[in-house]
Structure formats: structure tokens, C-alpha cells
Amino acid sequence: MTKTTVDKVWEIVQIARNIKRPTAQVLIKYLIDDFIELHGDRLYADDSCFIGGIGLLNNMPISVIGQEKGLSTNEKIKRNFGMGHPEGYHKALRLMRQAEKFNRPILFVIDTPGAYPGIGAEERGQAMAIAVNLAEMISLKVPMISVVLGEGGSGGALGIGVSDEVWMFENATYSILSPEGFASILYKDASLARQAASDMKITAQDLYRYKIIDRIIPEAKDGLHNDPEYSFNILKNELIEKYYELRQKNIADILALRYKKYRNIGIYEES
């Protein structure tokens, strides 16, 4: 029996959420040599949902900031299942500014169902923390690439998603909201999440067609967890090539292109 579009999209959603799917720390370990993790936002606390630090990509100094869901059950609880608090976005911004100061390119690894919506997070300015990151990232004077590893959900993903290029793994998702949340709000029925996922156009293939993202990293059959090295190797080679290309450009040209990229998002012509 042939799978419908709705079935295919829902299958991608499940692959993106698969508990065996490699997380940011696994990807960083594969890509980055001599990685040193840095902690704290210098304001309130250290959000363990965010992994940030410095290391070497093919002997090139680089800053890396990623959202970490955790591997074991205990670690998932510690990492808050990849849902960041305001202090996580503050830490990310601190490391972005540090990278700019020392002229290091930045790699962002997006993997979150969304920013944490708890009362404490809201009291500490969750929305403002994300908004400040969006405003600051558009003018950071270093090359930046964001890679959606698994789930790219809502403002939680956008808080580290404003870059010169946004890439996605083949079975990742990137959306304004979870399908369940979308179905609850728009259809008044969370059980319609499967249909919502299809309507939302959240797959890498859809987003590439709409020019929201710039590149798709292929995965092994049935998902990244079946052969992560295959995809990570492709990603590493393409990152090295792209960062080399970006570093040859004048920073004023990079900023102009970045600004133009986000001004043009949403302007889509059917080919």
C-alpha cells in the first residue's frame, strides 16, 4: 500500500524524535577536535540544555553552540529534554559575542521541541532572551551556520537559528510549533497532529523548496541513528568547505547577504 504524503511526513516527525537519534554532544564529538565546554550566562545560572564552547574543525578555531536533549533518561531530565531556559539563550549570546571578539566562525546545532514554557522561565524573560538573540545575530561580524539536527521547534530553535546558512538533516523538522500544538490551536483537536504536520510544511524537502533552508544533509535509510558516521562525514566536509568560502568574503558583504536573506524569507515563487 502506497504511503500518502501525510503518512510520509508523520514518519519523518517520528524519525526526528527517535530516542536513538544522535544528539548535539555526539555530533560535536565527531566534528570538533579538542572541544572545551564553557558554562554560565554570567547573570543567573548555567542551562545544561545548551552546550557551548570552542574547538577545532579541521584545525580551524571555531565556536560551537548546541541544544542537547540528553542520551539516557537521567540525562534527558538534567537537560530538560532540550527545552532551554532564558539563561541558556543568554549563555549562547555570551559565546556568540566571544566568538566575534576573537574572530571565530560559529556553528549552531538546533535540536529542541521548543523553549521551556514554565512559569520560572517566563518570569526570567524567556521571550525577551530569544528576541535579543534574533536581533544580535543578524549583525554578528563572523560567519555562522545553523544545522537542524532533529527537532527545530518554535522560538526555541530560532534563538540560535539566524545564520548565513541554515542546513537540515534529511529527516529533521523545522517549524513554528509542534504538530500537536498546531492541531490544538488551529483544529481544536490535538489528535489531528498527523494532518497538521503535513499542512505545516516542516520537512527539509519542503523548507528547501520554499528557500527557508539552504542545504539538506542526507541520512541512512530509516534515519540518522542507523549510520550517523555516514551523515556526519558529509556534514563535516561540507562545513569545512562552506566556512572556507565564507571566510574569504568581506564581512560587510556577509552581513549584507545575511540581512537580505531574512528580508526575503517568505517571498516564494512557484517554479
N, C-alpha and C positions, 0 to 999 in steps of 0.2 A: 504494500500500500504506500503510495507516494505521500511524503510529508508535505503538509501545507506550509505556507510562509509563517503562519502563526506558530506552528509546531517547531519549525527550524529556529525561529528567534527565541522561543522559550528554551530550546535545547542549549543555545548559546548562553542564555542567562544562567542556566544550571551549571554549565561548564565554568563560567566566570566565578561562580560561588562555590565551586567544588572544594571541599575541605583539604584535599590533597594538592591543590594548586599551589605552586611555589609563591612565597611571599617576598616582600621587598628585601628582607635580610638575606634571603637565598640569592636573589638577583644581584645584590650589591657584592656579596661574597664572590660571585662568579666574575663580575665585571671589573671590580676595583681591587687593586693591589694596595697593601699597607694602609687599609682603611682605619681611620681614627675617629671614633664617635665622640661628638660633643654634646653636652647636655645643658638644659636650663634655658629659660627665657629672660632671665635677669629681672623679672618682675614678680612672678608668683611661684612657679613650680616647673618641674620637668615633666612634660607629657610623653609617656613612653609609647604612645601611638605613633609618634614621629621619630624616625631615625634620621639623624643628620650628622654630617662630618666631612672629612677631607680624605683624599686618597689619590691614587694614580690610575688613570685609564691609558694604557699603552704608554706609560712613562710621562703622561701629561697630567699635571696637578689639576684636580677637579673637586668641586664641592657637590655633595650628593644629599638630597633631602627626600625621604620617602615615608609613606604611610604603611605601617606594619600591623597586620591583623593578628599575628601570632601563629605558632605551629601547633603546640599542644593545647589542651583545654585550659590549663592553668595560665599559660602564656596569653591565650586569647582574652581571658578575663583581665590580666595585667595590662594588655594593650587596648582594652576596651573595644575589642573586635574591630579595630581600625577606625573607630569614630573619635576624631580629635576634639580636644578642648581648646578654648581660646589661647591658653599658654602654648599649645602645640603650634598654632599659627604664628604666635609671637616668636617662638624659637626658630621656626622656619624663616621668618623675616630677618631675624638677627643673623642667621647664617647666610642669607642672601646678601645682606649688606657687607658681611665679612668677605664673601667671595668677590664682591665688586671692589672692595678696598684693595684686595690682593690680586685682582685681575684674573680670577679663576672662572672658567665656564661652570655652569650649573646643570646638573641632571636631577630632574624631579621624577619620582616614582609614585604614581597615583594608584591607590587601591583602598577604597573606602565606600561603605554603603551610604555615607553622609556624615557631616559633622554631628557631634553629640548634641542632642536636643534637650538635655537635662536642665533643671532649674538653675543649678550652680553655674553651668556653662553660660546660660543666658544672663545671669546676674553679673558675670565677669566680662560680658560684652562679646559673645560669640559672633554675632553678625558684624559688628564693627571690626573685629580682628580679621575676618575674611575680607571685608571691604577694603581695609587698609592694604592688605596683601595685593589685591587686584590693582589698586591704584599705584602701588610702588613697583610692581613687577613690570608694568608697561614701560617704565623708564630706566630700569637697571642697566648699567653700561657693561654688561658681559653677555656672551652667547648663552642661551638657555634652551633646553629641550625637555619637554614633559612626555613621559611614557605611561600610558594607562595599562597597568599590569593585569588587573582583574576587574573589579567594580570601580567605576568612576561616577560616584553618586553626588549630585546636587552641589551646593556651595562648598561642601567639604572637599570635593575634588577640585573645584575652580580655585580654591585658595592657594593651590600650587600649580595651577593649570595655564597661566598666562605666559606663554613662551614663544620663542621664534618659530618653533615647530612643535606640534603635538602628534605623537605616534601612539598607535594602539596595537596590542597583540590581537591576533585574528579572532579569538573568542572572548575578548574583553567587551565590556559595555560602558557607555558614557552617556549620562542622562541628567535631566534636571531634577529627577526624583526616582525613587524605586517604582517598579511597575505596580506593586501593591499599594503604595501611597497614591500614585496617579489614579488607579482604579477607584480607590476610596473617595477621592476628591471629585474626579470628573464623572465617574459612572455610579458613585454612591454604593459601590459593591466591590470589596477587596478581592472577592473570588474571581473577578474578571481580570486579574493581573496578567494572565497569559495573553489575552487580547490586547491589553494595554501595552505590553512590551512590544508587540508588533506595530501598534499605532504610533508609538513614541519614536521609532526610528533610532534605536540606541546601539545598533551593531556597528562594528568597524566598517563594514561594507557600505552601510547607509551613510555614515558620517563622512567617509571618504568621498562619496558621490556628492554630498552636499558641501564639500570643501571645509568641513569643520575640523577635520584632521588632515595630516599631510602624508602619513605613511602607515602601512599595515605590516606587522611582523608576523610571518607565518608560524603556525603551530603544527605539531604532530597530529596524526589522526586522533580524534576524540579528546583532544585537549593538551595543554601545556604540560600537565603533570605526567603525561606518558613519556615525554622525552624533552625535558627542559633544556638540556645542553644544545639540542638542535636549534631551538629558537634563540637561546641566549647568545650563541655563537654568531648567528645572523645579526642580532641586535648590536653586539659589541663591534663587529666590523663596520656596520652602518653608522654607529655613533662616532667612531674614530674618524671616518670619512667626513661626516657632516660637521663635526666640531672643527676639523682642519679647514674645511671650506669656510665656515663662519669666522674663524679667527683670521682669515686672510682679508676680510672685509673691514672697511672703516666703520667704527662704532656708530657714527652718525647715520650711516646707511642702514645698519642693522636696526636701529631704533625707528627709523622712518618706515622700514618694511614691517616691523612688528606692529606699529601703530596702524598702518594701512591694513594689515591682516585682520585686526579686530574691528576696524571700522567696516570692513567688507563682509564679515561673517553674517550670514542670513540673507545675503544677496545671492540668489541661486537661479541659474538659468538651465532649464531642461535641455540637454543636448539631443 
